[in-house]
């Protein structure tokens, strides 16, 4: 399993077998959804509740009762054309998930 550390200026550094010996710097917030997905997060974890508010679910799967949109037409860096969740919604959810997994 890759190891995630906090990098300079809100970035992340990923260490592990599939990364360069000195780690891989992930600096752009546009890369946070992709990095988080590579480490186990899913776009499905960002949904709208019945009132239309953005919610972040801990664990979900396709067909889960709280999954209202599968976000099949976004990679998290553009607004989902099906439900309207924005890139900012996905990026901030991915960053929050990554932050919870940073190791010292």
Secondary structure, 3 states (H helix, E strand, C coil): CCEEEECHHHCEEEECCCCCCCCEEECCHHHHHHHHHHCCCCHHHEEECCCCCEEECCCCCCCCCCCCCCCCCCCCCCCCCCCCCCHHHHHHHHHHHHHCCCCC
